[in-house]
Amino acid sequence: MAITGNAYTAGNLAATIPEIWSPIVNEKNFPHAVLSNFCVDLSEFIVSGGDVIHVPDLYTNALTVSTQSTEGTEITPSVAAQVDDSITVTTHVYVAWMFGDNTMTQVATNYGLNEAYARQAQGLLMNTLEAALAALWSSLSTTAVGDTSNGITDGDIRVAISTLESADFRVDDFAFFFHPEVYWTQIHGISKYYTFQTSTFEMIKSGNLPGQSGMEHAFKGQLYGIPLYTTTNLVNSLQTYRNLLLTPNAFMYGIRPFGGFIDTEFGPTPLKIRVQAEYQIRNLALLSVADMSYGVGAVRADGGVVLNSSNAYITS
């Protein structure tokens, strides 16, 4: 006996097939905060107020060595004028968003939207600080290496290291910061670093990691014994990535602690980003704001080198 194959389809049953909203929310990705974890943070000095942080420069005009040709004669003291370096902490940035009552009552209760947007706002603000630090590349006084037409070379890297070490900076204090595209498409193509048998990079997978907490995921290993980090916040201008070799004192920054303090194992620590929420009856809505006041500066302009590389070059 024949049996019909005329079964219901999903289209026939559309009125009774539910759509399911998962509790998972895909949030925005942000670069890791590597520059702000490496550079000198002066925030603690403006906890009690102030808008300019001074860092006296005693190295530009240095003391001199004199010779006493005749024993017993009067000595001549050196006089070296100081230089007043400073950063101004007055840039006030914020992210604000508002949810109206009528809309919020329609949103599924399993979504903590305000918390999710607060995390995004904090990421945006920290990214603003990172980008401001990366933009200080043009304030470095040391000679840049590389160019806009070619990829980074081993020679460029060695010249950059030599430049800072020849100025008597300690190699132990150095760190490389490369754009991920430069790291993967140019540095990995330098045969001197990577062959089938050997690698100049020491990939540290456990133990102590150079740098501060929060930099782990951007750490790619050590090149010539110097930690190397990647970040997309490095400036891409005029077809050129402005990669950096820095010492911590090259760039400094300060953040005014709007957010108050939290207790840590090291004592009270200022919260650098303030997040506030307040119900606005005149709007029948919840208004939320995340804000930060910061300033950056190239306080030790000879403490870093720019490594220029083409943003279109791929080393085979």
C-alpha positions as CSV (number, residue, x, y, z in Angstrom):
1,M,0.0,0.0,0.0
2,A,1.4,3.4,-1.0
3,I,2.2,5.9,1.8
4,T,2.1,9.6,1.1
5,G,5.3,11.8,1.6
6,N,3.4,15.0,2.0
7,A,5.0,16.1,5.4
8,Y,4.8,19.5,7.0
9,T,7.6,21.8,6.2
10,A,9.2,24.5,8.5
11,G,7.3,27.1,6.5
12,N,4.0,25.4,7.2
13,L,4.8,25.4,10.9
14,A,6.3,28.9,11.1
15,A,3.6,30.1,13.5
16,T,4.6,27.5,16.1
17,I,8.4,27.4,15.7
18,P,10.0,29.8,18.3
19,E,13.0,32.0,17.8
20,I,15.5,31.7,20.6
21,W,17.6,34.5,21.9
22,S,20.8,33.2,23.5
23,P,22.2,35.0,26.6
24,I,25.5,35.5,24.8
25,V,26.3,39.0,23.6
26,N,29.2,39.6,21.1
27,E,31.1,42.6,22.5
28,K,33.6,44.8,20.7
29,N,37.2,43.9,20.6
30,F,39.9,46.4,21.8
31,P,43.7,46.3,21.5
32,H,45.5,45.3,24.7
33,A,46.7,48.2,26.8
34,V,50.4,47.8,26.3
35,L,51.8,51.3,26.0
36,S,50.0,52.6,29.2
37,N,51.3,49.5,31.0
38,F,54.9,50.1,29.8
39,C,55.2,53.9,29.9
40,V,55.6,55.9,33.2
41,D,52.3,56.6,34.9
42,L,52.3,59.9,36.8
43,S,48.7,59.7,37.9
44,E,49.5,59.4,41.6
45,F,50.9,62.9,41.6
46,I,47.6,64.6,40.7
47,V,45.4,62.7,43.1
48,S,45.1,65.9,45.2
49,G,44.5,68.2,42.3
50,G,46.6,70.1,39.7
51,D,46.6,70.2,35.9
52,V,50.3,70.2,35.0
53,I,52.9,67.6,36.1
54,H,56.5,68.8,35.9
55,V,59.4,66.3,35.4
56,P,62.7,68.3,35.6
57,D,65.2,67.5,32.9
58,L,68.8,67.4,34.3
59,Y,70.3,65.5,31.4
60,T,70.1,68.0,28.5
61,N,72.5,70.4,30.1
62,A,74.9,68.2,32.1
63,L,77.6,68.9,34.6
64,T,81.1,68.9,33.2
65,V,84.4,67.4,34.3
66,S,87.2,69.9,35.1
67,T,90.9,69.4,35.7
68,Q,92.8,70.9,38.6
69,S,96.1,71.8,36.8
70,T,97.7,73.3,39.9
71,E,97.1,71.6,43.3
72,G,95.5,73.9,45.8
73,T,94.0,76.4,43.3
74,E,90.3,77.3,43.6
75,I,87.9,75.0,41.8
76,T,85.3,76.2,39.3
77,P,81.9,74.7,39.8
78,S,79.8,73.7,36.8
79,V,76.5,75.5,36.1
80,A,74.0,73.5,34.1
81,A,70.6,75.0,33.4
82,Q,67.7,72.7,34.1
83,V,64.9,72.1,31.5
84,D,61.3,72.0,32.7
85,D,59.5,69.1,31.0
86,S,55.9,68.7,31.8
87,I,52.6,67.1,30.7
88,T,49.2,68.8,30.9
89,V,46.4,66.7,32.3
90,T,43.3,68.5,31.0
91,T,41.9,66.3,28.1
92,H,38.4,65.3,29.3
93,V,36.8,62.6,27.3
94,Y,33.6,60.7,27.8
95,V,31.1,58.2,26.4
96,A,27.4,58.6,27.2
97,W,24.4,56.5,26.4
98,M,20.7,56.6,27.4
99,F,18.0,53.9,27.6
100,G,14.4,55.0,27.7
101,D,11.8,53.3,30.0
102,N,9.5,52.2,27.3
103,T,12.3,50.6,25.3
104,M,14.0,48.9,28.3
105,T,10.8,47.3,29.4
106,Q,10.7,45.6,26.0
107,V,14.3,44.2,26.2
108,A,14.7,40.6,27.4
109,T,15.7,40.6,31.0
110,N,18.6,38.2,30.5
111,Y,20.6,40.9,28.8
112,G,22.6,43.2,31.1
113,L,22.9,45.9,28.4
114,N,24.0,48.8,30.7
115,E,26.9,46.7,32.1
116,A,27.9,45.6,28.5
117,Y,27.9,49.1,27.3
118,A,29.8,50.3,30.3
119,R,32.5,47.8,29.5
120,Q,32.6,49.0,25.9
121,A,32.8,52.6,27.1
122,Q,35.7,51.8,29.3
123,G,37.5,50.0,26.5
124,L,36.9,53.0,24.2
125,L,38.4,55.4,26.7
126,M,41.5,53.3,27.4
127,N,41.9,52.9,23.7
128,T,41.9,56.7,23.4
129,L,44.8,56.9,25.9
130,E,46.7,54.2,24.1
131,A,46.3,56.0,20.7
132,A,47.4,59.3,22.3
133,L,50.6,57.6,23.6
134,A,51.3,56.0,20.2
135,A,50.8,59.4,18.5
136,L,53.8,60.7,20.4
137,W,56.1,59.0,17.9
138,S,56.6,62.3,16.1
139,S,58.0,63.9,19.3
140,L,60.9,61.5,19.5
141,S,64.2,63.2,18.8
142,T,66.3,60.2,17.9
143,T,66.8,59.4,14.2
144,A,64.1,57.2,12.8
145,V,65.0,54.0,10.9
146,G,63.2,52.3,7.9
147,D,61.1,54.0,5.2
148,T,57.6,54.1,3.7
149,S,58.5,51.9,0.7
150,N,59.9,48.8,2.3
151,G,59.3,46.3,5.1
152,I,61.2,46.4,8.3
153,T,64.6,44.8,8.1
154,D,67.0,43.2,10.6
155,G,69.4,46.1,9.9
156,D,66.7,48.6,10.9
157,I,66.1,46.7,14.1
158,R,69.8,46.5,15.0
159,V,70.3,50.3,14.2
160,A,67.4,51.2,16.5
161,I,68.9,49.1,19.4
162,S,72.3,50.6,18.7
163,T,70.9,54.1,18.8
164,L,69.5,53.8,22.3
165,E,72.4,51.8,23.7
166,S,74.8,54.3,22.3
167,A,73.0,56.9,24.3
168,D,73.7,54.8,27.4
169,F,70.1,53.6,27.9
170,R,70.0,50.1,29.5
171,V,68.9,47.4,27.1
172,D,67.1,45.7,30.0
173,D,64.6,48.6,29.9
174,F,63.8,48.4,26.2
175,A,60.6,47.1,24.6
176,F,59.5,46.8,20.9
177,F,56.0,47.7,19.8
178,F,55.0,46.6,16.3
179,H,51.7,46.6,14.5
180,P,50.4,43.0,14.1
181,E,50.6,43.3,10.3
182,V,54.3,44.2,10.5
183,Y,55.0,41.4,13.0
184,W,53.3,38.7,10.9
185,T,53.9,39.8,7.3
186,Q,57.4,41.4,7.6
187,I,59.3,40.3,10.7
188,H,58.3,36.7,10.3
189,G,59.6,36.8,6.7
190,I,63.2,37.7,7.8
191,S,65.0,34.4,7.3
192,K,67.7,35.3,9.8
193,Y,65.0,35.0,12.5
194,Y,63.1,32.0,11.3
195,T,64.3,28.9,9.6
196,F,63.2,25.3,9.8
197,Q,65.8,24.7,12.5
198,T,66.1,27.8,14.7
199,S,64.4,30.9,15.9
200,T,65.9,34.1,17.3
201,F,62.7,34.6,19.2
202,E,62.4,33.1,22.7
203,M,58.7,32.3,23.1
204,I,58.0,32.4,26.8
205,K,55.0,30.3,27.6
206,S,55.3,30.2,31.4
207,G,57.2,31.8,34.2
208,N,57.7,35.6,34.6
209,L,56.7,37.7,31.6
210,P,58.5,41.0,31.0
211,G,56.3,44.1,31.4
212,Q,53.2,44.7,33.5
213,S,50.0,42.8,34.0
214,G,47.6,43.3,31.1
215,M,50.3,42.9,28.5
216,E,50.4,39.1,28.4
217,H,48.2,38.6,25.3
218,A,50.2,41.1,23.2
219,F,53.6,39.6,24.1
220,K,55.2,37.8,21.2
221,G,58.5,36.9,22.6
222,Q,62.0,38.4,22.8
223,L,64.0,39.7,19.9
224,Y,67.7,40.2,20.7
225,G,66.7,39.8,24.3
226,I,64.2,42.6,24.1
227,P,60.5,42.0,24.8
228,L,58.3,42.5,21.7
229,Y,54.6,43.5,21.9
230,T,52.0,44.0,19.2
231,T,49.2,46.6,19.1
232,T,46.9,48.0,16.4
233,N,47.1,51.5,18.1
234,L,50.4,52.2,16.4
235,V,50.0,55.1,14.0
236,N,49.4,54.2,10.3
237,S,50.0,57.4,8.3
238,L,51.3,58.2,4.9
239,Q,51.4,54.5,4.0
240,T,53.7,53.9,6.9
241,Y,53.4,52.1,10.2
242,R,55.2,54.0,13.0
243,N,56.5,51.1,15.1
244,L,58.5,51.9,18.2
245,L,61.4,50.9,20.3
246,L,61.0,52.6,23.7
247,T,62.3,53.0,27.2
248,P,59.7,53.6,29.9
249,N,60.6,57.3,30.4
250,A,60.2,58.2,26.7
251,F,56.5,58.7,27.1
252,M,54.7,59.6,30.3
253,Y,51.0,60.1,31.1
254,G,48.7,61.1,33.9
255,I,45.0,60.3,34.5
256,R,43.0,62.4,37.0
257,P,41.2,59.9,39.3
258,F,37.6,60.9,38.8
259,G,36.5,57.4,39.9
260,G,37.7,57.6,43.5
261,F,39.8,54.7,44.9
262,I,39.6,51.0,45.4
263,D,41.5,49.0,48.0
264,T,44.2,46.6,46.7
265,E,47.1,44.7,48.2
266,F,49.2,47.8,47.5
267,G,46.9,50.1,49.3
268,P,44.3,52.5,47.9
269,T,44.5,52.7,44.1
270,P,42.8,55.4,42.0
271,L,40.2,54.3,39.5
272,K,41.2,55.9,36.3
273,I,37.8,55.7,34.5
274,R,34.6,56.9,36.2
275,V,31.3,55.2,35.3
276,Q,28.1,56.8,36.5
277,A,24.4,56.1,35.9
278,E,21.4,58.2,37.0
279,Y,17.7,58.1,36.3
280,Q,16.6,61.2,34.5
281,I,12.9,61.8,35.2
282,R,12.6,64.6,32.7
283,N,13.7,62.1,30.0
284,L,12.0,59.0,31.5
285,A,15.3,57.3,30.9
286,L,18.5,56.0,32.5
287,L,21.5,58.1,31.5
288,S,25.0,56.5,31.9
289,V,28.4,58.2,31.4
290,A,31.9,56.9,31.5
291,D,34.6,59.6,31.5
292,M,38.4,60.2,32.0
293,S,40.7,63.1,32.2
294,Y,44.2,62.5,30.9
295,G,47.4,64.0,29.5
296,V,50.4,62.5,27.7
297,G,53.8,63.8,26.7
298,A,57.2,62.7,25.3
299,V,59.1,63.6,28.4
300,R,62.3,61.8,27.4
301,A,62.4,62.5,23.7
302,D,65.7,60.7,23.2
303,G,64.4,57.6,24.9
304,G,62.8,56.0,21.8
305,V,63.2,55.2,18.2
306,V,60.6,55.1,15.4
307,L,60.9,52.1,13.1
308,N,59.1,53.0,9.9
309,S,57.7,50.3,7.6
310,S,55.4,50.2,4.6
311,N,51.8,49.3,5.4
312,A,51.6,47.4,2.1
313,Y,54.8,45.4,2.0
314,I,54.9,41.7,2.6
315,T,58.2,39.9,3.1
316,S,57.9,36.5,1.4
